[in-house]
Amino acid sequence: QVQLVESGGGLVQAGGSLRLSCAASGSIVSINAMGWYRRAPGKQRELVALISSRSNPNYADSVKGRFTISRDYAKKMVWLQMNSLKPENTAVYYCNYQVATIPYDYWGQGTQVTVSS
């Protein structure tokens, strides 16, 4: 009965900021990594940011310097701070947790981010 729930999405003007949060319920052990993905209209899902226990965060080139991922493994939470938002950042954003046991990862339902020009 593990479930991930995103929050913090919404409508914002270009240049504005949003902070997305992801919270997990249920029993999760051995979390290997946490990340954020997005799916823009008419496009495939893409990785936005990923953070693991041993490496520095990885970011899509298009968001470097503007987005910041952070996490708390003990609290089973991950955040995505998005600054200087652009209309092309409009998408549904999903959090993802990679775990060591079946099913090996979990996905949230997604939260809509809309950036107006």
BAMARRO-26222 format. One line per 2 residues: number of its first residue (from 1); their letters; for each residue z, y, x of N, C-alpha, C, O. Coordinates in steps of 0.001 Angstrom, whole numbers. Atoms other than C-alpha are relative to their C-alpha. Layout:
# BAMARRO-26222
NUM	a	Z,Y,X,Z,Y,X,Z,Y,X,Z,Y,X | ...
//
This chain:
# BAMARRO-26222
1	qv	0,-1209,802,0,0,0,0,1272,844,588,2284,463 | 156,-1176,-844,-815,2382,2827,-1000,946,-647,-2033,514,-1160
3	ql	869,-1008,579,-2377,5605,1627,57,1274,832,1133,1703,1248 | 87,-1276,-685,-3575,8762,3385,-418,1064,-1003,-1310,835,-1820
5	ve	297,-1090,916,-3652,12073,1525,-189,1281,787,701,1705,1524 | 287,-1277,-642,-5310,15255,2793,384,1152,-921,399,1011,-2144
7	sg	-257,-1213,747,-4362,18757,1733,-383,1196,860,-557,1066,2072 | 270,-1226,-727,-5145,22336,2697,-1417,519,-114,-1707,1614,368
9	gg	1357,-468,167,-8807,22571,1793,-92,1098,-1042,876,1388,-1746 | 203,-1062,966,-10273,25337,-305,-1196,844,333,-2034,467,1152
11	lv	1088,-953,-189,-12632,28284,-426,475,1139,887,1523,1734,637 | -362,-1053,-936,-12568,30778,2433,-1258,739,441,-2343,159,489
13	qa	1127,-786,-490,-14805,33576,3682,-264,-296,1473,635,-705,2208 | 349,167,-1402,-16654,33323,6971,929,822,883,1229,1979,587
15	gg	-937,-643,-897,-14339,34170,9838,1449,-301,-310,2334,11,486 | -1356,323,401,-11282,32947,7987,492,-1298,608,-193,-1929,1413
17	sl	-644,1185,-555,-8938,30078,8745,582,-871,-1098,946,-388,-2170 | -668,966,852,-7609,26956,7082,708,-1010,890,291,-1261,2020
19	rl	-697,1069,-695,-5139,24306,8149,77,-1215,-913,696,-1170,-1976 | -1,1237,750,-5693,20775,6912,1137,-894,468,1452,-946,1657
21	sc	-1071,928,-302,-2877,18255,6741,-341,-1370,-553,-1039,-1491,-1560 | 168,1375,457,-2892,14484,6394,1336,-703,116,1948,-717,1184
23	aa	-1264,716,30,158,12484,5388,-228,-1436,-432,-1021,-1702,-1336 | 110,1419,308,514,8709,5293,1239,-494,-727,2364,-138,-378
25	sg	-1084,686,673,2616,6716,2891,-130,-1496,235,-1210,-1986,565 | 6,1418,-271,3571,3083,3228,334,-298,1447,544,615,2246
27	si	-387,442,-1330,4341,1084,6336,-1216,-124,903,-2117,-923,650 | 1060,50,-1005,2053,1715,9306,641,-173,1366,1571,553,1716
29	vs	-489,222,-1360,2693,369,12796,-1168,47,960,-2317,-172,578 | 988,26,-1082,846,680,16091,-1212,871,-288,-2346,394,-247
31	in	1095,-944,189,-1229,3755,15326,-599,316,1365,98,783,2265 | 676,-214,-1273,-3791,4028,18110,-608,1393,123,-645,1967,1211
33	am	640,-1304,-34,-5513,7261,17152,-44,584,-1395,15,-138,-2390 | 155,-722,1252,-5815,9873,14447,-1164,962,151,-1366,1542,1218
35	gw	1156,-865,-98,-8893,11867,13636,-390,639,-1308,112,291,-2377 | 576,-681,1143,-10782,14144,11303,-1511,-151,47,-2132,43,1093
37	yr	1436,117,173,-14309,13533,10051,-417,895,-1150,415,1327,-1948 | 490,-784,1118,-16509,15488,7701,-1393,-458,-410,-2145,-1017,388
39	ra	1320,274,528,-19545,15010,5497,-495,1256,-712,29,1642,-1757 | 614,-1181,589,-21659,18068,4774,-1073,-430,-991,-1575,-1550,-902
41	pg	1029,353,991,-24122,18154,1847,-1295,-443,660,-1838,259,1514 | 1252,513,-518,-27159,16038,2630,53,-535,1414,-992,-846,1987
43	kq	-131,460,-1371,-25797,14925,5994,908,-1224,92,1645,-1542,-842 | -856,1144,-260,-24099,11882,7483,1396,449,419,1589,1572,884
45	re	-1349,-271,-462,-20403,11719,8195,15,137,1518,-655,-621,2219 | -89,-211,-1431,-19541,13024,11646,1443,206,430,2285,656,-347
47	lv	-1317,-219,-583,-16518,13113,13897,188,1480,304,-685,2118,893 | -346,-1381,-295,-14851,16508,14095,982,69,1165,775,831,2110
49	al	-1024,-4,-1035,-11784,15794,16229,738,-1326,-17,902,-1943,-1069 | -707,1274,-142,-9895,12759,17526,1081,145,1052,861,752,2101
51	is	-1092,-49,-957,-6554,12395,19254,667,-1369,77,916,-2001,-950 | -657,1271,-244,-4942,9299,20787,1261,228,813,1569,1358,1192
53	sr	-1280,-123,-686,-1678,8583,22551,-130,303,1487,790,864,2083 | 131,-109,-1452,-3061,8635,26096,-1023,1013,493,-997,1384,1666
55	sn	1066,-884,-434,-6037,10984,26169,117,1373,-647,803,1555,-1652 | 92,-1323,599,-6707,14642,25532,-850,-65,-1256,-1680,-964,-1391
57	pn	802,25,1220,-8170,15483,22140,-1491,142,279,-1895,839,1210 | 1445,-125,-54,-11910,15090,21667,-483,788,-1203,17,612,-2314
59	ya	533,-841,1062,-13911,17599,19633,-1514,-53,-7,-2151,-216,1033 | 1426,-242,84,-17414,17929,18358,-315,1316,700,459,2270,621
61	ds	350,-1206,-746,-19220,20500,20489,-25,1245,-890,304,2342,-441 | 158,-1136,895,-19788,22706,17466,1320,657,-402,1319,1778,-912
63	vk	-1287,-546,423,-16054,23224,16865,931,304,1165,2024,827,949 | -847,-259,-1158,-14673,23479,20408,330,1483,108,-544,2342,-16
65	gr	-447,-1374,-109,-12626,26617,20856,392,620,-1319,1022,1678,-1342 | -324,-527,1325,-12272,27122,17102,946,-895,-780,1782,-406,-1541
67	ft	-833,966,715,-10619,23942,15792,994,-633,963,690,-825,2141 | -1021,657,-793,-7419,22330,17047,634,-1126,-801,1087,-919,-1927
69	is	-646,1138,639,-6109,18872,16194,1384,-200,608,1574,-27,1812 | -1338,319,-469,-2441,17995,16443,553,-1149,-831,96,-1392,-1947
71	rd	-522,1153,719,-393,14998,15435,1458,-258,350,1967,219,1364 | -1352,478,-223,3068,13506,15154,6,-1470,-397,29,-1800,-1583
73	ya	59,1421,297,2994,9732,15463,1234,-476,-768,1124,-1319,-1659 | -1226,414,671,6618,9376,14363,-26,365,-1478,424,-413,-2320
75	kk	96,-441,1387,5970,11363,11180,-1248,-520,-697,-1398,-372,-1910 | 1253,537,538,2574,9697,10715,-828,1096,-661,-1361,921,-1757
77	mv	755,-1132,519,896,13054,10224,-970,534,1049,-732,421,2251 | 978,-650,-857,-2136,14815,11658,-479,1261,-696,-596,1300,-1921
79	wl	430,-1288,518,-3323,18402,11237,-1292,428,685,-1589,3,1801 | 1182,-613,-578,-6549,20279,11823,40,1489,-309,-130,1896,-1458
81	qm	38,-1447,131,-6321,24024,12410,-1424,463,219,-2007,197,1270 | 1380,-441,-56,-9694,25614,11710,-34,1525,-41,358,2135,-1035
83	ns	108,-1446,-103,-10303,29191,12847,-1459,411,113,-2324,-407,425 | 1351,-554,-95,-13373,31423,12800,-1009,-866,-741,-2054,-1224,-199
85	lk	841,902,774,-14902,29328,10056,-1369,603,-292,-1518,1812,-470 | 1381,-370,246,-18639,29423,9475,-512,-730,-1231,-4,-1799,-1569
87	pe	544,690,1177,-20700,28565,6385,-442,-1430,286,-313,-2293,-583 | 440,1340,-331,-22099,25523,8193,1140,-992,153,899,-2191,293
89	nt	-1153,888,-22,-18559,24124,8345,346,-533,-1386,1255,-1352,-1527 | -233,484,1353,-18688,23560,4595,-247,-1499,-70,-1320,-1976,301
91	av	87,1457,50,-18031,19867,4001,1246,-552,-664,2213,170,-909 | -1201,727,376,-15623,17304,2675,598,-572,1280,-84,-1273,2028
93	yy	-674,431,-1213,-13096,16595,5416,921,-1170,-304,1666,-1154,-1284 | -771,1223,173,-11463,13182,5796,874,-253,1227,425,-62,2358
95	cn	-807,456,-1121,-8553,12051,7930,-148,-1510,135,-443,-2210,-834 | 155,1410,-315,-8647,8646,9594,1057,-407,1019,1265,279,2020
97	yq	-953,560,-945,-5972,6557,11295,-513,-1346,477,-867,-2198,-338 | 357,1281,-590,-6887,3728,13666,1279,-760,320,2187,-227,956
99	va	-1190,815,-182,-4354,892,13718,-369,-1332,635,-1539,-1711,680 | 225,1230,-748,-3923,-2382,15595,-147,-1227,-889,-502,-2299,-397
101	ti	44,1140,906,-3853,-4621,12521,-1012,228,-1117,-1473,1347,-1340 | 911,-88,1132,-6109,-5379,9583,531,988,-1023,1713,937,-1365
103	py	1462,-103,-101,-7885,-3385,8161,-518,793,1197,-1712,1086,1257 | 322,-678,-1249,-7866,-1560,11556,-194,1506,-125,-65,2218,871
105	dy	-45,-1436,220,-8315,1879,10045,216,302,-1472,-21,-538,-2340 | -238,-478,1349,-7403,3883,6960,-654,1359,-153,-732,2138,797
107	wg	667,-1257,320,-9195,6773,5278,669,699,-1168,1148,57,-2102 | -425,-784,1134,-8075,9577,3041,-1139,189,-983,-2274,-200,-708
109	qg	994,-226,1036,-9910,10587,-115,-882,1210,279,-1952,1344,-316 | 774,-1170,-372,-11140,13835,1417,484,1264,-681,1028,1225,-1785
111	tq	-318,-1302,560,-10543,17522,848,-1174,940,252,-1714,983,1358 | 1170,-860,-79,-13279,20069,160,331,1297,730,1317,1965,420
113	vt	-68,-1285,-693,-13715,22995,2551,-1317,718,-254,-2383,206,88 | 1189,-793,284,-16149,25682,1419,144,1362,661,1118,2076,423
115	vs	-12,-1266,-721,-16961,28666,3628,-1149,851,-512,-2312,461,-405 | 1009,-901,547,-18803,31566,2021,-395,1048,1030,402,1415,1894
117	s	505,-1002,-921,-20936,34092,3874,211,1403,-530,-160,2375,128
//
